[in-house]
Amino acid sequence: MFTQIQSSARLQLLPPPVPPYSPLRRRPPLYRCHRSCASFRRLRVFSCTKVTTNEKNSTPGAESREFSEEDEVRRAYPFHEIEPKWQRHWEETKTFRTPDEIDTSKPKFYVLDMFPYPSGAGLHVGHPLGYTATDILARLKRMQGFNVLHPMGWDAFGLPAEQYAIETGTHPKTTTKRNIDRFRSQLKLLGFSYDWDREISTTEPEYYKWTQWIFLQLLKRGLAFQAEVPVNWCPALGTVLANEEIVDGVSERGGHPVIRKPMRQWMLKITAYADRLLEDLDGLDWPESVKEMQRNWIGKSEGAEMQFGILDIDGRERDVKFTVYTTRPDTIFGATYLVLAPEHVLLSTIASDAQRKDVEEYKELASRKSDLERTELQKEKSGVFSGCYARNPANGITIPIWVADYVLGSYGTGAIMAVPAHDTRDHEFALKYNIPICGVVIPENGSFSYFEEAYAGEGTMINSSSPTSGLDINGLPSKDAAAKVIDWLEETGNGIRKVNYKLRDWLFARQRYWGEPIPVIFRDDTGECIPISEAELPLTLPELDDFTPTGTGEPPLAKALSWVQTIDPASGGSARRETNTMPQWAGSCWYYLRFMDPSNSNTLVDKEKEKYWSPVDVYVGGAEHAVLHLLYARFWHKVLYDVGVVSTKEPFQCVINQGIILGEVQYTAFKGSDGNLVSADSVDDTSMFSQEIVPEEKVMKSGDSFVLKENPSIRLIARAYKMSKSRGNVVNPDDVVSQYGADSLRLYEMFMGPFRLLYLPDEILIFSHQISQ
């Protein structure tokens, strides 16, 4: 426990020994000795063990001091008095406020937390982990003489508030305000040194005016456009979902089915910045794992596009060709089949009559899967034969065209040449469907069994020549062979050299009410898209009572007829407003800039303030934002750099990912259609089984697995999930603060272990009486 020691209090204590040979000069003593007792003059709070009655009576000199329960209560650290007192003082005196006018000759330190979405559940004990770390840095830098910017705000637009509005009839604005008030009070209770005068919310018109302004800059530069693209459509939620919002084929929120369907959507051309996003990673002080994740997401690759002619039933080439992209043109002689993505535009045209039904059924099944599910390396490969063939231009051999969902229409050309001897996915597919395997690259050791596994490395070319095409790469190293194949493709008109990216343009529209309105109108007579004047910003949301999905794909904003119907100021003709809204990512892409100048109504951020405070020196948040949020923010920052709004090429110089505090472990058992339990190690396809939660008292550990106590042959799935209200595994920090004080909670979380690790509650974070021991 913590005990308060007044300067006049006495504690039975002997002074620590100092070695007589020590060359160090003695500091003034922390205590002063009076016979056998020590009086502490400079310590106000000291951690010690309470003296029991027995210990008191057996300690020399203890008879001079009477102990009572009242004394022990009075000596206990009164956090319930001290913490509120100083928190009130900080608020009344604005202790942590960063003035607008500062001495710019002093060094600056901008430390920022990834601002939270204010959910109805409030904070849980996972939130203060990162917030405490940044608070320590902010306080340290203030003491070292830095000008410190340490603000807090709210990423408050989004689907959860809208779903709550649909379920309860409460306006999202009301819910959001209530949630923000709750989050703010909890953060203040924890004693963080935020500058609350700079507080912002993405839902305030004064803020999203500038989000809309940035969109107009993107539109001016051709970086915002409309296109019909296959999207993840959730009928129940009535909106398009991003890949990361889908888990196991259903929506993360609510568990609703998701299908793929083409829709006309707003897109942002992030691909135009792919090279800059890749190159500028090198100068950042980020975890290498985060930078590697971004490199992989951008996925730059160099290879070739080559054309394959489709054959008719008599084996003659039709006037239809399609293009494939490959990073290994050296393996062209090993291509034994081709694969089209289920959404490929030519598929319906080229499928044979005999296979058309199978192809259409397969397309329907594939439309229910997210891109992440389809490309999962561990999943069993599936596909159907299209019923038609193509000719390999390198050797003239006829090869079949298959349809498989491990190929995505959004990557490359939506078609691949499959080389099963040298690609793991192609190899698995070929073995399953009995397709020939032809090795064309031999490793340095000179031998390899291509039928047992794929060899994906480089080596020397074999089985790679054709008198018909005149192409011969036998004996060449892989890299030289690839260059020669590309030259041959360009000379013969069969292909071109190509640099490709996995990065796709950013889908920037949601069919929901609670988001930033997109500031464009469409003329009724021509359909022309016209940006609204910057002077008209912000374009605010209309008041709606009914937020339910329309069921037609039209957003809820379409119901606000008086708002939707407008006039084109240039022609005077009738027009309609855009009824899609921006995704939640929009407001969080630039908020770090607004903190520098939160009250400026004339510009996004003052140039001098931006120049002084940029970039963010330390940015702390969860690793789950390692790719999308950080990538989108970097993209917008680079656009603003080109526009002349910001002075740095990158927004965040140093990024730190704190660990995750997980909820209690959850044990899951599988049940077959007959109602009997099935061991988890014999389950290949989880969708074929029902699942049920098993109480912890019915579980025991067996080796590296968890099994049922009553039937150890039934292995269970054990998983600790992130804390969330929906799972009921949240530990409320208010309860901990009420019992032990904010300082105890902050200190405990900082000393749980390395800052970047995961923490399991049953191993480390059990908030019970152990916190005081």
C-alpha positions in Angstrom: 0.0 0.0 0.0 1.0 3.6 -0.2 1.5 5.5 3.0 1.9 9.3 3.4 4.9 10.2 5.5 4.9 13.8 6.9 8.2 15.5 7.5 7.8 15.2 11.2 6.9 11.5 11.1 9.3 8.9 12.4 10.0 5.5 10.9 12.1 2.8 12.5 15.0 2.7 10.0 18.7 2.4 9.8 20.7 4.6 7.4 22.0 2.6 4.3 25.7 1.8 4.5 28.1 3.8 2.3 31.4 2.0 1.3 34.3 3.8 3.0 36.3 3.5 -0.2 33.6 5.3 -2.3 35.1 8.2 -4.2 31.7 9.8 -4.6 30.9 12.9 -2.7 28.0 12.5 -0.3 24.8 14.3 -1.1 22.9 16.1 1.7 21.1 13.3 3.5 17.6 12.4 2.5 16.8 11.8 6.2 18.2 13.1 9.5 19.0 10.6 12.2 17.7 11.1 15.7 19.1 8.3 17.8 17.6 5.1 16.3 14.9 6.8 14.1 15.0 8.6 10.8 13.0 11.7 10.0 12.2 12.2 6.3 12.3 15.9 5.3 12.2 15.8 1.5 9.8 12.8 1.0 6.1 13.4 1.1 5.0 10.0 -0.2 6.8 6.8 0.6 6.0 3.2 -0.2 6.3 1.0 2.8 4.6 -1.9 4.6 2.0 -1.2 7.3 3.4 -2.1 10.8 1.2 -4.7 12.5 0.5 -4.7 16.2 2.8 -7.7 16.8 5.6 -6.1 14.8 5.0 -2.8 16.7 5.4 -4.4 20.1 8.5 -6.3 19.0 10.3 -3.3 17.6 12.7 -1.3 19.8 11.4 2.2 20.5 7.9 1.3 19.3 6.5 1.9 22.8 6.9 5.7 22.3 4.2 5.7 19.5 0.6 4.6 19.9 -1.0 3.1 16.7 -4.7 3.1 16.1 -7.0 2.3 13.2 -7.7 6.0 12.9 -4.0 6.7 12.5 -3.6 4.0 9.8 -6.5 5.4 7.8 -5.1 9.0 8.1 -1.7 7.8 7.0 -3.0 5.9 3.9 -2.4 7.7 0.6 -5.6 9.8 0.1 -5.8 9.7 -3.7 -9.5 10.5 -3.5 -8.5 13.9 -2.2 -5.2 14.6 -3.8 -6.0 13.6 -7.4 -9.3 15.6 -7.8 -7.7 18.6 -6.1 -4.8 18.8 -8.6 -7.1 17.9 -11.6 -9.3 20.9 -10.6 -6.2 23.1 -10.3 -4.9 22.1 -13.8 -8.3 22.8 -15.3 -8.9 26.1 -13.6 -5.4 27.4 -14.3 -5.1 25.8 -17.8 -1.7 24.4 -16.7 -1.2 22.4 -19.9 -2.5 24.9 -22.4 -0.2 25.6 -25.3 -0.7 29.3 -26.1 -1.3 30.4 -29.7 1.6 32.8 -29.4 4.8 31.1 -28.3 8.5 31.6 -28.3 9.5 29.9 -31.5 13.2 30.1 -30.6 12.5 27.3 -28.2 12.5 23.7 -29.4 9.1 22.1 -30.0 7.7 18.7 -29.2 4.5 17.5 -30.8 3.3 14.3 -29.2 0.0 12.8 -30.4 -2.3 9.9 -29.6 -4.3 8.4 -32.4 -7.6 10.0 -31.4 -10.4 7.6 -30.4 -13.8 6.8 -31.8 -16.1 7.7 -28.9 -18.2 4.6 -28.5 -21.0 4.1 -26.0 -18.9 1.8 -23.9 -16.5 4.5 -22.9 -12.8 3.8 -22.2 -11.5 0.5 -21.1 -8.2 -0.2 -19.5 -6.5 -0.7 -22.9 -6.9 2.9 -23.8 -4.7 4.4 -21.1 -1.8 2.3 -22.0 -0.8 4.5 -25.0 -2.2 7.7 -23.4 -0.1 7.3 -20.3 3.1 6.9 -22.3 2.5 10.0 -24.4 1.6 11.9 -21.2 4.9 10.9 -19.6 6.7 12.2 -22.7 4.7 15.5 -22.7 5.5 16.2 -19.1 9.2 15.3 -19.5 9.6 17.7 -22.5 7.8 20.5 -20.7 10.3 20.2 -17.8 13.1 20.2 -20.3 12.0 23.5 -21.7 10.3 22.5 -24.9 7.1 24.0 -26.3 4.8 21.0 -26.1 1.7 20.3 -28.2 -0.3 17.5 -26.7 -4.0 17.6 -27.8 -7.0 15.3 -27.8 -10.0 15.0 -30.0 -12.6 12.7 -31.4 -12.9 10.6 -34.6 -16.7 10.7 -34.2 -18.3 10.0 -37.6 -19.0 6.4 -38.5 -21.4 3.4 -38.7 -21.7 2.4 -35.0 -23.5 5.7 -34.1 -25.8 5.4 -37.1 -26.7 1.8 -36.3 -27.5 2.8 -32.8 -29.7 5.5 -34.1 -31.6 3.0 -36.3 -32.1 0.7 -33.4 -33.1 3.3 -30.8 -34.4 6.3 -32.7 -31.7 8.5 -31.1 -30.1 11.0 -33.5 -26.4 10.2 -34.1 -25.5 13.8 -33.1 -27.1 13.2 -29.7 -25.4 9.9 -29.2 -22.0 11.2 -30.3 -22.2 14.2 -28.0 -23.1 12.0 -25.0 -20.3 9.6 -25.8 -17.7 12.4 -26.2 -18.7 13.8 -22.8 -18.2 10.4 -21.2 -14.8 9.9 -22.9 -13.7 13.4 -21.9 -14.6 13.0 -18.3 -12.8 9.6 -18.1 -9.7 11.1 -19.6 -9.7 13.9 -17.2 -10.2 11.5 -14.3 -7.0 9.8 -15.4 -5.1 13.1 -15.1 -3.7 13.3 -18.6 -2.0 16.6 -19.5 -4.0 17.4 -22.6 -4.5 20.9 -23.9 -8.3 20.8 -23.9 -8.6 24.2 -25.5 -7.6 22.5 -28.7 -10.2 19.8 -28.6 -11.8 18.9 -32.0 -14.4 16.5 -33.3 -14.6 15.4 -36.9 -18.4 15.8 -36.7 -18.4 19.6 -36.1 -19.1 21.6 -39.3 -16.3 24.0 -38.4 -14.0 20.9 -38.8 -15.4 19.0 -41.7 -15.6 22.3 -43.7 -11.9 21.7 -44.2 -12.3 17.9 -44.9 -14.6 19.0 -47.7 -12.1 21.6 -48.9 -9.4 18.9 -49.2 -11.8 16.8 -51.2 -12.3 19.7 -53.6 -8.5 20.0 -54.0 -8.4 16.3 -54.9 -11.2 16.8 -57.4 -9.4 19.7 -59.1 -6.3 17.6 -59.5 -8.1 14.6 -61.0 -7.4 12.6 -57.8 -11.1 12.2 -57.0 -13.2 10.5 -59.6 -16.2 8.2 -60.1 -16.0 4.6 -61.4 -18.1 1.4 -61.4 -16.3 -1.1 -59.3 -17.0 -4.3 -57.5 -17.6 -3.5 -53.8 -18.5 -5.3 -50.6 -22.2 -4.6 -50.2 -24.0 -5.4 -47.0 -27.8 -5.4 -47.6 -28.6 -5.4 -43.9 -26.4 -2.4 -43.1 -27.2 -0.8 -46.4 -23.7 0.3 -47.1 -20.4 -0.6 -48.8 -17.8 -2.1 -46.4 -14.1 -2.0 -46.6 -12.2 -5.3 -46.7 -11.1 -4.8 -43.1 -14.7 -4.4 -42.0 -15.5 -8.0 -43.0 -14.7 -11.0 -40.9 -15.3 -14.6 -42.2 -17.6 -13.3 -45.0 -19.9 -11.3 -42.7 -19.8 -7.7 -41.5 -17.7 -7.1 -38.4 -20.5 -5.1 -36.9 -23.6 -7.2 -36.5 -22.4 -10.3 -38.4 -24.5 -9.6 -41.5 -23.9 -11.3 -44.9 -21.8 -9.4 -47.4 -21.9 -9.8 -51.2 -19.8 -8.5 -54.0 -21.7 -6.3 -56.5 -20.7 -3.6 -59.0 -21.6 0.0 -57.9 -20.8 3.5 -59.1 -18.5 4.9 -56.4 -16.3 7.8 -55.6 -12.6 6.8 -55.7 -9.4 8.6 -54.7 -6.4 8.0 -56.9 -3.9 7.0 -54.2 -2.1 4.9 -56.9 -0.8 8.1 -58.4 1.3 8.5 -55.2 2.4 4.9 -55.0 6.1 5.5 -55.7 6.4 8.5 -53.3 4.6 6.6 -50.6 7.1 3.8 -51.0 10.2 5.8 -51.3 9.6 8.2 -48.4 9.2 5.3 -45.9 13.0 5.0 -45.7 13.5 8.3 -43.8 10.9 7.5 -41.1 11.5 6.4 -37.5 8.8 3.8 -37.6 8.8 0.1 -36.5 10.3 -1.8 -39.4 7.4 -4.2 -39.3 5.0 -1.3 -40.0 7.1 0.0 -42.9 7.2 -3.5 -44.3 3.4 -3.8 -44.0 3.0 -0.6 -46.0 5.6 -1.8 -48.6 3.7 -5.1 -49.0 0.3 -3.2 -49.2 1.7 -1.0 -51.9 3.2 -4.1 -53.5 5.4 -2.7 -56.2 6.5 -5.3 -58.7 8.2 -5.4 -62.1 7.2 -7.8 -64.7 5.4 -8.1 -68.0 1.9 -8.0 -69.5 1.4 -10.6 -72.2 -1.5 -11.4 -74.4 -3.2 -14.8 -74.9 -5.5 -15.5 -77.8 -8.7 -17.5 -77.1 -9.4 -20.5 -79.3 -12.7 -21.6 -80.8 -14.1 -25.1 -80.6 -12.0 -26.0 -83.8 -8.8 -24.8 -82.2 -8.5 -21.6 -84.2 -7.8 -18.3 -82.6 -10.8 -16.0 -82.2 -10.5 -12.3 -82.5 -10.7 -12.1 -78.7 -7.5 -11.8 -76.6 -7.0 -11.1 -72.9 -3.9 -9.8 -71.1 -2.2 -11.4 -68.1 0.3 -9.8 -65.7 3.3 -11.8 -64.4 6.3 -11.0 -62.3 8.0 -14.1 -63.6 8.1 -13.8 -67.4 11.0 -16.2 -67.4 8.6 -19.1 -66.5 6.4 -18.6 -69.6 7.2 -22.1 -70.9 5.9 -23.6 -67.7 2.4 -22.1 -68.0 0.1 -25.1 -68.2 -3.2 -23.2 -67.6 -4.7 -19.7 -67.3 -6.9 -18.3 -64.6 -9.5 -15.6 -64.8 -10.9 -13.8 -61.7 -14.6 -14.5 -61.2 -15.4 -10.9 -61.9 -13.4 -10.7 -65.1 -15.3 -8.8 -67.8 -14.7 -11.4 -70.5 -15.8 -14.4 -68.5 -19.5 -14.4 -69.4 -18.5 -14.0 -73.1 -16.0 -16.8 -73.3 -17.5 -19.5 -71.1 -18.8 -22.5 -73.1 -22.4 -23.4 -73.1 -21.7 -26.7 -71.3 -19.8 -24.9 -68.5 -21.9 -21.6 -68.3 -24.1 -22.8 -65.4 -21.1 -23.9 -63.3 -19.3 -20.7 -64.0 -22.3 -18.5 -63.0 -22.8 -20.5 -59.8 -19.1 -20.1 -58.9 -19.2 -16.4 -59.6 -22.1 -16.1 -57.1 -20.2 -18.0 -54.4 -17.1 -15.9 -55.0 -19.1 -12.7 -54.6 -19.8 -13.5 -51.0 -16.1 -13.5 -50.0 -13.9 -10.6 -49.3 -10.6 -10.1 -51.1 -8.8 -11.0 -47.9 -10.6 -14.4 -47.6 -10.0 -15.2 -51.3 -6.3 -14.6 -51.1 -5.7 -16.3 -47.8 -2.7 -18.6 -48.4 -4.0 -21.3 -46.0 -7.4 -21.7 -47.6 -8.2 -24.6 -49.9 -8.2 -23.6 -53.5 -11.4 -23.8 -55.6 -12.4 -23.1 -59.2 -14.3 -24.3 -62.3 -13.2 -24.9 -65.9 -14.5 -22.2 -68.2 -14.9 -24.7 -71.1 -12.5 -22.8 -73.4 -8.8 -22.8 -74.2 -6.0 -20.3 -75.2 -2.6 -20.7 -76.9 0.7 -20.1 -75.1 2.5 -17.6 -77.5 5.9 -18.9 -76.4 5.5 -22.6 -77.5 2.1 -22.7 -79.3 0.7 -25.3 -76.8 -3.1 -25.2 -76.1 -3.8 -24.6 -72.4 -7.2 -24.5 -70.5 -8.7 -21.4 -69.0 -10.0 -21.8 -65.5 -12.0 -19.5 -63.1 -10.7 -19.3 -59.5 -11.2 -16.9 -56.7 -7.6 -16.8 -55.6 -7.1 -14.4 -58.5 -8.6 -10.9 -57.9 -10.1 -8.7 -60.6 -8.7 -5.7 -58.8 -5.0 -6.8 -59.1 -3.1 -6.6 -62.3 -5.4 -7.5 -65.2 -7.6 -9.9 -63.3 -6.0 -12.8 -65.1 -2.8 -14.9 -64.6 -0.7 -17.5 -66.4 -0.5 -20.3 -63.9 2.9 -22.0 -63.5 2.3 -24.7 -61.0 5.9 -25.9 -60.9 7.0 -22.5 -59.6 4.1 -21.0 -57.7 2.6 -22.5 -54.5 -1.0 -21.5 -55.1 -0.9 -22.7 -58.7 0.7 -25.9 -57.5 -2.0 -26.6 -55.0 -4.7 -25.9 -57.6 -3.0 -28.1 -60.3 -2.8 -31.0 -57.9 -6.4 -30.7 -56.9 -7.7 -30.5 -60.5 -5.1 -32.8 -62.1 -3.5 -30.2 -64.3 0.0 -30.9 -65.8 3.0 -29.5 -64.0 6.1 -28.6 -66.0 9.3 -27.4 -64.3 11.3 -24.8 -66.2 13.7 -23.5 -63.5 16.2 -25.7 -61.8 17.8 -24.6 -58.5 21.6 -24.4 -58.0 21.9 -27.9 -56.5 20.6 -29.2 -59.9 17.6 -31.3 -58.7 14.0 -30.7 -57.6 10.8 -32.7 -57.4 8.2 -30.3 -58.9 5.3 -32.7 -58.2 5.9 -32.6 -54.4 6.1 -28.9 -54.1 6.6 -25.7 -56.1 10.1 -24.2 -56.5 9.6 -20.4 -56.4 13.2 -19.4 -56.4 15.6 -18.4 -59.1 17.9 -20.7 -61.0 18.8 -21.9 -64.4 16.2 -22.3 -67.2 15.3 -25.7 -68.7 12.6 -26.9 -71.0 12.4 -23.4 -72.4 12.8 -23.2 -76.1 10.6 -23.3 -79.2 11.5 -23.4 -82.9 8.0 -22.2 -83.7 8.3 -18.9 -81.8 12.1 -18.6 -82.1 12.4 -18.0 -78.3 15.2 -19.9 -76.6 16.1 -19.2 -73.0 17.5 -22.6 -72.0 20.6 -22.4 -69.8 20.1 -18.7 -68.9 19.9 -17.5 -65.3 16.3 -16.5 -64.3 16.9 -12.7 -64.4 18.6 -12.8 -67.8 15.8 -15.1 -69.1 13.1 -12.7 -67.8 14.7 -9.7 -69.6 15.0 -11.7 -72.9 11.4 -12.8 -72.7 10.2 -9.2 -72.2 12.3 -8.1 -75.2 10.8 -10.9 -77.3 7.2 -10.0 -76.2 7.7 -6.4 -77.2 9.4 -7.3 -80.6 6.6 -9.7 -81.5 3.7 -7.6 -80.2 2.7 -10.2 -77.6 3.3 -8.0 -74.6 5.1 -5.2 -72.8 7.3 -4.4 -69.8 5.1 -3.4 -66.9 5.5 -2.1 -63.4 2.5 -3.0 -61.2 1.2 -2.3 -57.7 -1.1 -4.2 -55.4 -2.3 -0.9 -54.1 -5.8 -0.1 -55.3 -7.4 3.3 -55.6 -9.2 4.2 -52.4 -13.0 3.6 -52.4 -14.2 6.8 -50.9 -18.0 6.6 -50.5 -20.4 5.1 -48.0 -24.1 4.7 -48.2 -24.8 6.1 -44.8 -26.1 9.3 -43.2 -23.5 9.9 -40.4 -20.5 11.1 -42.4 -19.2 14.2 -44.2 -21.4 15.2 -47.2 -19.5 15.1 -50.5 -19.5 18.7 -51.8 -20.7 18.2 -55.4 -23.9 18.4 -57.3 -25.1 16.7 -60.5 -27.0 18.6 -63.2 -30.4 16.9 -63.9 -30.2 17.6 -67.7 -26.6 16.4 -68.4 -25.6 14.4 -65.3 -22.4 16.6 -65.2 -20.7 16.6 -61.8 -20.0 20.1 -60.5 -18.1 21.0 -57.3 -19.8 23.5 -55.1 -18.0 26.8 -54.4 -15.5 26.8 -51.6 -17.4 29.9 -50.3 -20.4 27.6 -49.6 -18.5 25.3 -47.3 -19.3 23.7 -45.0 -22.1 21.7 -46.7 -23.8 20.5 -43.6 -25.9 17.4 -43.1 -29.7 17.8 -43.2 -31.7 16.8 -40.2 -33.2 13.3 -40.6 -35.5 11.2 -38.5 -35.2 8.0 -40.5 -31.7 6.7 -40.9 -32.7 3.2 -42.0 -31.2 1.8 -45.3 -33.4 2.3 -48.3 -32.9 -1.3 -49.4 -32.2 -0.1 -53.0 -28.6 0.9 -52.5 -29.5 4.5 -52.3 -28.1 6.2 -49.2 -30.4 7.5 -46.4 -29.6 11.1 -47.5 -31.7 10.5 -50.6 -34.7 10.8 -48.2 -33.9 14.4 -47.5 -35.6 15.6 -50.7 -35.5 19.3 -49.9 -31.8 19.1 -49.3 -31.0 16.8 -52.3 -32.9 19.0 -54.8 -30.9 22.2 -55.5 -29.9 24.6 -58.3 -26.8 24.8 -60.4 -25.6 28.3 -59.8 -23.8 28.5 -63.2 -26.7 27.5 -65.4 -29.7 28.1 -63.1 -30.9 24.6 -64.0 -32.1 22.0 -61.5 -29.5 19.6 -59.9 -29.2 17.0 -57.2 -26.7 16.8 -54.4 -24.5 13.8 -53.9 -26.2 11.5 -51.4 -23.2 9.3 -50.5 -21.0 10.4 -47.6 -17.3 10.2 -47.0 -15.9 7.2 -45.1 -14.8 7.5 -41.5 -11.2 7.6 -42.6 -11.6 11.1 -44.1 -11.7 13.1 -40.9 -8.8 11.2 -39.4 -6.5 11.8 -42.4 -5.6 15.4 -41.4 -6.7 16.1 -37.8 -3.1 16.4 -36.6 -2.9 19.6 -38.7 -6.0 21.1 -37.2 -4.6 20.7 -33.7 -2.0 23.2 -34.6 -4.6 25.9 -35.4 -8.0 24.6 -34.3 -10.0 27.9 -34.3 -8.9 29.3 -37.7 -12.0 29.9 -39.8 -10.0 31.3 -42.8 -7.6 28.5 -43.6 -7.0 24.9 -42.8 -3.9 25.8 -40.8 -1.8 28.9 -40.5 1.4 28.5 -42.5 3.8 29.7 -39.8 2.2 27.5 -37.1 2.3 24.5 -39.4 5.9 25.2 -40.3 6.9 25.4 -36.6 4.9 22.3 -35.3 5.3 19.9 -38.3 5.9 17.1 -38.4 4.4 15.2 -35.4 7.4 14.1 -33.4 5.9 11.0 -31.7 2.6 9.4 -32.8 1.3 6.5 -30.7 -1.5 4.1 -31.5 -2.5 0.5 -32.2 -0.8 -1.7 -34.8 -4.2 -2.3 -36.3 -3.8 1.1 -38.0 -0.4 0.3 -39.3 -1.5 0.2 -42.9 -4.8 2.0 -43.8 -5.0 5.0 -41.5 -1.3 5.7 -41.8 -1.2 5.2 -45.5 -4.3 7.3 -46.2 -3.0 10.1 -43.9 0.4 10.0 -45.7 -1.4 10.2 -49.1 -3.5 13.3 -48.1 -0.4 14.9 -46.6 1.5 14.6 -49.8 -1.4 16.1 -51.7 -1.4 19.0 -49.3 2.3 19.3 -49.7 1.8 19.6 -53.5 -1.0 22.2 -52.9 1.3 24.2 -50.6 -0.6 23.8 -47.4 2.1 21.9 -45.5 5.9 22.2 -45.5 7.0 18.6 -44.8 6.7 15.5 -47.1 5.6 13.3 -44.2 3.2 13.9 -41.3 4.6 11.6 -38.6 8.3 11.4 -38.0 8.1 8.7 -35.3 5.3 6.1 -34.9 5.1 3.8 -31.9 2.6 1.0 -31.7 1.6 0.2 -28.1 0.6 -3.4 -27.2 -2.9 -4.5 -26.9 -4.5 -5.4 -23.5 -6.8 -8.4 -24.3 -9.9 -9.5 -22.7 -10.3 -12.9 -20.9 -9.6 -16.0 -23.0 -12.7 -17.4 -24.7 -13.1 -21.1 -25.4 -15.1 -22.3 -28.4 -16.3 -25.8 -29.2 -17.7 -27.0 -32.6 -20.9 -29.0 -33.1 -21.8 -31.1 -36.1 -25.2 -31.2 -37.7 -26.1 -34.1 -35.4 -25.6 -32.0 -32.4 -22.4 -33.8 -31.2 -19.2 -32.0 -30.4 -16.4 -32.2 -32.9 -12.7 -31.8 -32.0 -11.3 -28.5 -33.4 -8.3 -30.3 -35.0 -10.6 -32.2 -37.3 -12.5 -29.1 -38.5 -11.4 -27.9 -42.0 -14.4 -25.7 -42.9 -15.7 -23.8 -39.9 -18.9 -22.7 -41.8 -20.1 -26.4 -41.8 -20.3 -26.4 -38.0 -22.1 -24.5 -35.3 -20.1 -23.0 -32.4 -20.7 -22.6 -28.8 -18.8 -20.9 -25.9 -17.5 -23.2 -23.2 -17.2 -21.9 -19.6 -13.6 -21.7 -18.3 -14.4 -24.1 -15.4 -15.1 -26.9 -18.0 -11.8 -26.5 -19.7 -8.3 -27.9 -19.0 -5.0 -27.6 -20.7 -3.5 -30.7 -22.4 0.0 -30.1 -23.8 -0.2 -27.1 -26.1 -4.0 -27.3 -26.5 -7.2 -26.8 -24.5 -9.7 -29.6 -24.1 -13.0 -30.4 -22.4 -12.4 -31.8 -18.9 -15.2 -34.3 -19.3 -14.0 -35.4 -22.7 -10.3 -34.6 -23.4 -10.6 -35.9 -26.9 -12.5 -32.7 -27.8 -10.0 -30.0 -28.5 -11.2 -26.4 -28.2 -10.3 -23.1 -29.9 -8.8 -20.7 -27.3 -8.6 -17.1 -28.2 -8.3 -13.8 -26.3 -10.1 -11.0 -28.1 -9.5 -7.3 -27.9 -11.6 -5.7 -25.2 -15.0 -4.6 -26.6 -18.5 -3.9 -25.2 -20.0 -6.4 -27.7 -17.9 -9.2 -26.2 -18.6 -8.2 -22.6 -14.8 -8.4 -21.8 -14.2 -4.8 -20.9 -12.5 -3.7 -17.7 -13.6 -0.2 -16.9 -10.8 2.1 -15.7 -13.3 4.1 -13.6 -13.6 1.2 -11.3 -9.8 0.8 -10.9 -9.4 4.6 -10.3 -12.2 4.6 -7.8 -10.5 1.8 -5.8 -6.8 2.6 -6.3 -6.5 6.0 -7.8 -5.4 7.2 -11.3 -1.7 7.2 -10.5 -1.8 3.5 -9.4 -3.5 2.5 -12.7 -1.0 4.6 -14.8 2.0 3.2 -13.0 0.7 -0.3 -13.1 0.2 -0.2 -16.9 3.6 1.3 -17.6 5.3 -1.5 -15.6 3.3 -4.4 -16.9 6.0 -5.1 -19.4 7.5 -3.9 -22.7 5.3 -1.2 -24.2 4.8 -2.9 -27.5 3.7 -6.4 -26.3 0.3 -8.0 -26.0 -1.0 -8.5 -22.5 -3.4 -11.3 -21.5 -5.5 -10.5 -18.5 -5.0 -13.9 -16.8 -1.3 -13.5 -17.1 -0.7 -9.8 -16.3 -3.7 -7.6 -16.1 -6.0 -8.9 -13.5 -7.4 -5.8 -11.9 -8.0 -7.0 -8.4 -6.4 -6.5 -5.0 -3.1 -7.6 -6.7 -2.7 -4.1 -8.0 -1.9 -2.9 -4.5 0.4 -5.7 -3.6 
